[in-house]
Amino acid sequence: MNNRFLGVILLLIGLVLGGAVVYVYSGGRGEKETPPEEAKAERKILYYRNPMNPEVTSPTPMKDPMGMDYVPVYEDEAQEAKAAPGTVRISPERIQKTGVKSEEAVTRELKRVIRTVGRVEPVEDKVFVINAKVPGWVEKLYVSQTDKMVSTGQKLLELYSPDLVSAQEEYLLALKSLEDVKMSPYEEVRTGAASLLKAARQRLKYWDISDDQIKRLSETGRISRTLAIRAPSEGSVTEKMVVEGQKIEAGEPLFKIIDHSSVWVYGEIYEYEIPYIKVGQKALLSPSYSPNEAYTGRIEHIYSHLGSIRYTQEEGTEVRTAKVRFALPNRDHKLKLGMYLNVEIAARVAKDALSVPDSAVIDTGTRKVVIVDRRDGTFEPRAIETGAKAEAYYEVKDGLKEGEWVVTSANFLIDSESNLKAAIGSLTGHQHGATPKEEAKGGEGAPSPSPAPSAGEGIVKESPGPGPKAPRTSHEGH
């Protein structure tokens, strides 16, 4: 009896301890929790479409002749298509797998670098052609080879000319005659002698006899047998057309000297780049063999025609580039005539312009399209109007607002899926979000009223034997 009573007590103690443990681990709540409600209602299916042939649809689940299940089309997808045709929804997992990247459309200053090639040429007013104004013979040649550097006033050759000797003799006679009549009481005689001396002196100057040589002739009274022809400027002798002992005629060219202590660089700009350049704009010029050896120049002149530097109508129709000119100092003569330089002109194409990366723009040939990322998993194709093209950016003039996001990577994949969805919608008549029941009632968005397909309709069945195939239902032809 006592043992039975003791067992009952132990059993009661065990039940109490078990209840306490259950109470502790259940958080002190004795009532049973109700299951949580679903946060989101179940998506409503409008209809089903054939996975291989989007034209064939059905209001009920079914399989195609190959045994594949029809794909459900949900109501929210139809509403998205109604708001913006071609809009697609992509799951975050697929976005990550396909590498979709987006960038915000912002306002910025757009710049582009115009790159071209320039050719080093001489400055036009630093090219000199030396010739003789009197006939004669080259008695002494001081510059006997081309590409020789000469300085201003340096002797180039000694020219013997009988006409020059006669002119000196006439000058000395006129000088002596003026001295003889200087004390004459007749003013007309003195004036006549002075006029003859002035004419003789002027004749010598016309033949490039310098004032120093005339002064020396007056002081010494000795006639110079030869005439020294000197360099009018420093530079390089690029052409030598005479040899020692050669007989030359008046006006015949003897030397060509180019002073290239400063040079011009001609660059070629394409027609579509002309609006972005102007006189005074800075440019970076560097030789191809040494890119680090750069020169900073400014556009000195923009030629008013296309083609060569000197306008000819024939060349202007063949060459579609404009010439721009830069001036560069060249005291150390590192820039050689005929050398090519790489030219980079930094031009501002737009200020405070709404812009998107060029990788975001899909050019179809007739229009430009971007894929707008709505930031909620949906993507909308949108046509835009672009302006200037800068380095890696397009100016957007219409079709996009600041702050909207555009897809910059994998946008062609989204565009192809969007085009497919828009095409399916146009073929099935659901591109405006109309359900089969709405179509049957002739609701808004339905191209034409037609009865809703019944179960089993929408499948294209083939007849077992030869003969025409069974026609499609009215719902299939949407």
DOGUDREN-154488 format. One record per atom (N, C-alpha, C): x, y, z. Coordinates in pm, whole numbers, plus 50000, padded with zeros to 5 digits. Layout:
# DOGUDREN-154488
XYZ...
# end
This chain:
# DOGUDREN-154488
500834988050000500005000050000500865012550000501845012250086502755023750090503535025149960503915013849901504655014449773503795020149661502525016649663501635021849558501465037049577501315041349698501155055649724502405063449683503545057549713504825063949674504955064949524504515055049450504585055349303503695066049245502525067649306501615078249256502225092049276502855093749393503495106849420504605109649319505445099749294506535101549197505995104649057504905098249022504315100948889503815115348878503195119948986502715133848986503875143848976504955140649050506135149549044506705149948903506755138548835507265138148697506395146148602505075145148620504175153048533504355167948553504545172048678504755186348706506045191248642507115183348659508395187548599508295188048447507655178448386507515178648239506725190448191505655193848264504865205648226505655218348237506515219048340507345231148355508335232748239508915221348201509865221948088509175226447962508015220847935507245224847814506895239547819506525244447936506145258647950507325267847922508525263947976509705272347955510085273247808510145261747740510585261347601509545266847504508325268047547507295273847459507155288747479508045294847557508005309347578506935313947671506425305147754505425309347851504035310047793503825305347666502505305947605501885292147604500785291147664500115278247669499235275847550498815287147477497905284947366498675281547242498035275647149498655271347022498675283146925499865285346861499995296246766499245293246639498715303846584498025302646455499045303946344498915296646237499865297846126499845311746065501025317146026501075330545967500335330945834499705342745806499005344545679500015346945567499635343645450500515345945334500635360945310501905365345290502145379745271501645384545136501595375645047501235379744911500195370244855499185375644799498145367244740498695359644621498055348544592498485340144482498275347444349499275346444258499185353244128498075346844046497295355243978496165350543899496605347543758496245335643711496595331343575495465335343480495835342243371494845346343271494595335343169495695329643117495565319143016496915312043007496945301942921498165294142900498505294742751499825294942724500245295242584501165283542554501135279642428501985268742381503445272842391504305264942454505715268942468506475269442335506015261942235506685261542106506035270742004504765273742022504045282241928503205292142007503695304342028502965313942111501595317642056501325314741929500015318041873498915309341935499245297641980498265288242033498125290242182496935293542229496685295742372495505287342418495375286342549494275278542608493935284442743492645284442782492275289742915492555279943027492885267342994493125257143098494475250743076495075245043180496365238243162496235226343069497225224342986497205213042894498615210742841498775200842757500055197342699499975198842547501125201542487501165202342340501395188442283501335186542152501525173242094502825166542132503835174342177505115168542216505155165142364504055167742435504005164442577504515175342668504755187242617505265198242700504085205942758504225210442883503165218042949503065231942891501835236942881501605250742839502145260242946502615271942904503215281742995502135291143043501985293043176500955302343225501345316843200500355325243168500515339643154499735346143267500425353443355499815358843476499225372743451498325376543541497625389243526498575401043542499535400243637500445411543657501335413743535501685402643467502475404143345501665411243237500405408043227499555414643128499385429343161499275432743291499155446743330500415454443298501565448143319502825454743283502905457143134502465447243056502485448942910501535460042868500405461642942499475472242909500075485842939500825486943049501425499743084502525503542988503355494342946504465497042853504705484542772504295484242648504485472242565505945468142560506175455242576507525450042573508195449342707507525454042814508115453442948508245439042993509385435743050509645422143095510025422443242509755411443310510145409843450511205398843457512275401743527513385392343540513665390243687513805377843725514065374543865515475378743904515695381444033517045385344077518105374944044517725361944052518705351544020519135352543874518175354643787518525355643645519295368443614518955379143683519705391643664521175389543698521415382343807522795379743848523505370543751522795360443700523425350943608523785357443474522885365643423523125371943292524045384143300524365388543418525295399843432524695413143395523405415243428522745427843399523285438743491523735449843431524235461243508523525473843461523265482743554522535495043523523305507043574523005518543513523635531143553522605542143544522695551643636521715562443643521995573043537520945578343476521065589343381521205602343460522315609243442522605621443518523005632543421523005644743473523425656343396524915658543417525635660143310527085662043319527565670243199528795674743210529455681543097530105670843009529785671142883530285660942791531465666442712532525658542710533715662042634534105650342546534765653542439535295643142352536665647442303537505637742278538855640342230538885637142081539165647342002539285645641858540735642041828540925630441774542285625741743542485625541592543615630941552543945631141410545465631141395545915632341273547355632441243547685645641176548775651841220549225664541164550545663041092550755671540994552005671440916552725684740934554025684040963554835695940986555205702240851554875715040837555165722440714555775735940751556475742440657557075755440689556015766440699556355776840773555515788740779555615795840645554485799740589554475804840452555315817340433555345826340533556115838740517557575837140559558005824740582559415822140613560075813440506559525813940387560105806940272560635817640176561915816740142562565826940059563165820539933562915826939819563525822939693564465834139650565765831039633566785840939599567075840039450567035851339383567395851939241568215864539214568755865239094569575876639053568735886038968568945899138987568185909038911568965914138790570175909338778570975913038662571585900238603571775899438475572425887738417573915887638450574525875738448575955875038476576405860638490577595859238554578195846038573578505844038722578335831638765578635828438905580145826638915580795836538975582255836038985582715828739110581965829839217582345823239341581065818339410581015805239444579845799339511580245795739653579585802239752579905799739892579065788339951577865786839906577005775939953576875766039839577585754939852577675745439742576865732639765576065732239870575275720239897573965723939965572985715139947571675717640008571675713240153570625717540224570405714640366571505720640454572125731240405573125738140485572455749840555572735751540684572165762340760572955775140733572235785940707572865798940682572265809040777572965819840800572495830640887572135842740802571455852140863571025864140792572245872240746572285876040618573375884040562574565875840517574545862740532575675854540490575755853940338577025854440286577225854040141576835840440083576075840839975575695828639906576545826339782576825837339705577655836239585578145850039544579175850339457579675862639395579285862139248578615872739203578105873239065578845884138987579455880038875580085889938786579075893638679578875907138664577925911938566578465924738501578665924738368579115937038300578145948638323576835945838328575875956538352576075962738489576455954538586576685959738720577935968538723578965964738647580195972838640579885986438577579075986338470578705998838404577896007838498577036001938576576236009838669577106016338776578166009438819579066015438918579866026838856580266024938733581016035638665580146047938648578896046038608577986057338595577796064338728577746057138835577566063238966578786071739002579996066538976581206074239007581296086838922580886085938794580896097838708579896108138756578716103438799577716112938850578196119338979578896111839061579426117339185580496127739157581366124939059582446134339024581856147038962580816145338881580186156838816579546165938920578926160139023578326168439127579396176139203580546170039225581636176939294582156188639211582166186839077582706197338991581796209538985580486207338992579556218638975579036223539109579596218939217579096222739347579236237739369580286243839315580536258139332579996266339217579226260139129578696267339012577636277339058577626289538994576606299439031575216296138975575166286238887573876282938825573216271338904572086274538957571376264639038570886252938954570506255738827570006245038742571076234338719572346238738707573436229238685573636220538807573586226638923573766218839046572606208939066571416213539037570246204839054570306193138955570736195738832570836185138732571856174538771572996178738822574036169338863573566160838981572846166939075572346159439190571296149139146570486152739049569486143338999570136131438931571206133738853571916122738790572526113338893573096118839000573686110639105572626102339176571476108639200570386101539268569876089939182569756092139052569276081638961570266070038954571586073238951572606062738946572616054539075572416061639185572376054639315571156045439322570016050339274568806042439280568916030039191569606031339081569796019738993570596008839062571626012839137572416003039212571555996039318570696003639383569855997639486568845987939425568355991239306567445982039239568115968639211569415968839198570145956539169570715950139296570135953839407570455947839538571855951439587572355963339544573605968439603573225975439732573805970839842573425976139973573975990339991573435997340090573896011040121575356011040163575756000640237577165999840279578075998540158577675990640061578505989039941578556002039861577436009139853577436021939781578306032139853578246032039984579076041340061580566038240041580886025440042582276021440020582736025339880581836023939782582176027839645582426042839637581636050639710581816065239707583116069239774583476062639882584676066439957585946061939887585956049839834587196044539773587296047739625586166048839558586196051339414586606039039334586646027639399587026015439328585786007339292585736003339168584595995739117584745981139157583665975439214583655961239250583305953039127584135943339098583945935238977582775925638991582465921439113581395911739137580395917339238579225911039237578155914639330577945902839425577965905539554577725895039655576215893939681575685882139658574285879439689574225872439824573435878239916573425873840055572065867740093572095860140204570865853640253569985864040321568685864540285567785874240349567345870240489567535857540526567095852840657567895840440694567885837140820568475824540861567565813040821568155801540806567365789940769568195779440699567515770040640568165758940573568005760540422569085758140350569035758640204568415745540155567175746340116566465734240073566635731639924566965742039845567175740239701568345748939657569195743339572570325750539512570295747739362570055758339284569845756439140571025761039056572155764339115573295769539037574565762039078575545762838989576885757739017577885768638983579065767339030580075777539008580445778238861580515790638810580835792938669579635793338578578465791038628577255790638547576815804738507576355806138384575805818838339574315819038375573875829938434572485830938475571875843338412570545843238402569795854438348569075861538461568645873538435567915881438535566615874338571566355873138700565135866838748565225851838764566345845938727566485831438740566675827638887565885817638940566045813739081567375806939105567995810439219569315805139253569245795939376568585800439482568475792739606567045793839660566705783939743565475784539822565845781839967565515791340053565865790440195564575790340277564505781140372563335780140461563815781940605563205791540671563475793540814562455785240893562905774240956561985765941034562265766941184562605779441227562665781741371561255781541431560265783241347558875780741385558215773741267557275765041295556655756841190555145757141206554475753041100553035750841102552765735841098551715731841165551265717841162549835717741110549625710441002548295709440941547645696240986546455697241042545685685541081544415684440998543875672340988542655669940912541525666141007540405672840991539225670741075538075666240988537375655541031536215650940955535075661040964534155659940869533055669440861532235669740989531915658041045531055657741163531755662941288533085664941282533825670141397534015685341389533685691241275533925705541257533165714041360531895710741397531215719241496531875719541633532765710241663533355709441796534705716541807535185722641701536485729241706536305744141678537235752141729537215766541706538635771941718538835783841664540145790241668540515793341813541765790641849542245792941984542165780842075541555770142027541415758042108542765751142126543005746242247544285739742276544315725642218545525721242187545725707742136547065702542185547145689342194548375682642234548945675642112550185678942076550825673441958552075666042000552245653941952553405645941991553845637241874555155635441857555645626541751555355611941785555145603841684554795589841707555955582141770557195586041742558345578741796558615582241942558015593441990558235597342129556975603942183555985595942226554715601742275554895610742396555955608542476556155616842595556685630742559557195632342440557715645242396556555652942331555745659242415554515665542366554695680642356553985686342259553945700742239552505705442257552355717242318551035723142335550865734242234549865732842151549595742942049548155747442053547845757541976546485762641963546095762941816544805761041793544325761841655544435776241609545285778441511545535791941462544585795641349544185785741272543305788641158542545776041119541275777841083540455767041028540125770840885540545762740790540375766240649538895765640610538535774240520537125776240484536645766440378537425756540343537025746840241537565733140279537005722940217537485709340235538555706240131539355696340162540375692440066541735697540105542545701140005543915705440029543935719540088545125723940124545285737140185544915748040084545315746039960544955755439854543755749939780542705757739776541425752839727541445750439578541035738639539540705735339400539395727639403538495730539311537175724639314537215709539300538125704439221538185690039198538575682739325539595687739396540035681039518539015682339629538285693539632537285695539736536155685539729535875680539611534795670739598535255656739634536545654139635537065640839661537425638839808538005649139870538465648040008537425654340099536985646940200535925651840288536455655340426537605661640431538165666140558538515680840549538425687540663538805701640671540195702740734540925713040693542275715240743542265725440856542995722040962543235731441072544745733241086545135744941135546555748141140546965752041281548115746541321548725749741449550095756041423550505765141510551835771141504552645766641625553865761541599554725756641706556115762741694556735766641805558145770941799559045759041776560165761641708561065750541673562505755541669562915762341777564265768041780565345757341779565075745841838566085735241840565975726041719565035728741630564875721441503564615706441523563935703141633563575689041652562445684541560561575694041529560465690941438560955692741295561025681741223561505681941086560355684140990560625691240884559605693640782559175680440720557875678540709557345666040656557045655640763557415658340889557175648840997555695648441031555225636641076553845635041120553775635341273552735641841324552515642841468551115637841501550995631641617549675627841667549045640041734547815643041696547125655041744545905650841824545765656541943544595654042028544005667442069542735669442033542035681842064540905678442161540975684042282539925681742382538835692142359537655687342317536545696342283535365693542374534685704342416533465703042494532295702842398531525692042401530445690442305529095694542363528935694242495527665698142557527905701642702527125711242752527225715442891525895712842960525945707043080524745703743157523765695543073524255684643018523445676142930523095663243001521815659042990521415646043040522065635442951522745625843013523545616542935523445602542991523695592942903523745578742940524995572742876525525561842930526685555442867526345550542727527315551042638527075546542501526765531642494527215523942594526905509642595525435507042625524705517142677523295515342707522405517642585522945523742481522145527442364522215516342260521055511642218520945501742111520515509041986521405509441887521125516541762520555506541662519275508241628518625499141533518805503641389519405515041367519545520441232518525531141202517305529541253516265539541233515945547141362516295541541476516075548141603517055542641705517115549341819517985545141929517105541642049517415530342113516605524842221517485522242342516925524742460517565520842586516605511942663517155503442749516365494942838516345501642975515155506343014515015513343143514825503143255515685504043355515595495443473514715502443575513535496743601512605502943695512975500443841514005492643863514525489643997513565480944077512585474644012511685465544081511665451844013512695449243932512735436543860512125437043722511555448643683510975449943550511855459143466511855456643335512685464043241511825468243122511965480943084511115486442979511975491842864511765487242741512475493342628511855506742594512705516642567512205529942539513055536742432512395542542335513095549842229513475563742281514695567942248515175581042292515705588842171515815601842192516435610542092517785615042146518835611842074520185615042120520705627542052521645633842121522305645542066523755642642035524635650142098526065648742071526605635842129527635630742066528335618642112529655622942172529855619642299531095623042367531875610242396532925611742476533735600242513532925591242605532435580042553531715569642627530325573742670529795585242622528465589542662527705595242543526375593942551525465600242456524665611042529524465622242464523535632242515522105627942482521215628342580519815624542561518965637242559518315639742446517485651642432516025649042465515555636642446514155633642471514015618642496512975615042574512665601042599513125595742732513875603742809514425598942937514485610643033514315607643163514385617743266515595615243355516055626143417517185624843509516775616443629517665607343668517385598543781516915584843740516465583143616516075569943570517335561743541517195548543555518315539543538518185532343404519305530343339519325523243211520305511643220520005501143147520855489143148522055491643058523235489143110524475491143034525145478042994524735466943054525315453943022524205443743008524325435142907523325424842876522015430942829522055443542781520815449742736520285443542607521155437442527520685430842405519845418542439520195411442547519395399842587518015404142631517945415042709516645419942753515835425242636516515431842543515825437342427515225426342341515965415442323515435404442243514235398042312514295396442444513155390742516511965400242513512235413342521511155423042514510475422942379511285422142272510715421442138509885408942120510365397542176509605385142166508275386342239508305392642358507075394042434506095403242361506585413942304505715423042231505125416142108505945407942043505455400641925504395390441964504595383542078503605373842124502305380842157502435392542223501225399842258500465404442136501175408942031500495413541911499855402041835500445390141842499885378641770498695372641844498765372541977497695366142054496595375742091496785388642072495765398342108495775402142253496805397542332496855400642475497885411342507498365418542402499415428242430498915440042512497565441842518497035452842599496495448042732496775435742767496365430742897494935425642899494315422942783492945418142779492905403242806492025398942891491865384842920490995378542814490995365142805490125358642708488665362242728488195363842855486805367542879486515381542829487485390742847487305404342798487245404642647488045395942585487995395242440486645390242393486105380242466484805374842427483725385542439483875394742535482885405342553483185417642467484325416842394484685428742314485195440042399485895436642508486385446642601487515454842540487915464842616488985473842571490285466242557490965468742449492245462142425492095450042339490905444542318490745432742234490635437142089491395430941999491335435141859490005432041795489355420941834488055417441777487375407941873486025408741886485335399841982485375385541935485655376442028485675362241997485365354642123484695343242113484335335642233485555329742300485495328542433486595322642508486705307942473487935302942456488095288942419487685279842533487105268942500486725258942601487885249642626487695241442726488755232042762489025222742645490265220842616490665212042507490895219442378490355231842367490615239542245492005245542254492495249442138493825255542135494885245942093494585233042079495575223242036495395220641888496445221241816496395218141674496595203141659495555196341619495615181741606495845177941462496615167641442496885162541308495995150541281495485149641160494655138141123495525126041104495005113941131495835101941122496225098540980495405101740886495695097940748495945110140663496105107840531496325119140441495105127840434495305140140399494205149440390494535162140466493675172040456493975184740524493945183340674494735191440739494785191440885493575198440942493275195141066492135201441133492395216241148491425224641119491655239141132491805243241276492525254741298492675259941434491395266341481491275266741610490105273341668490255288441653489165295641680489225310241668490185316241767490375309541882491315314941981492745313141935493015303041852494375300741806494835311641709493895316941639494305326541539494605340341592494485342041724494805355241779496265358241763
# end
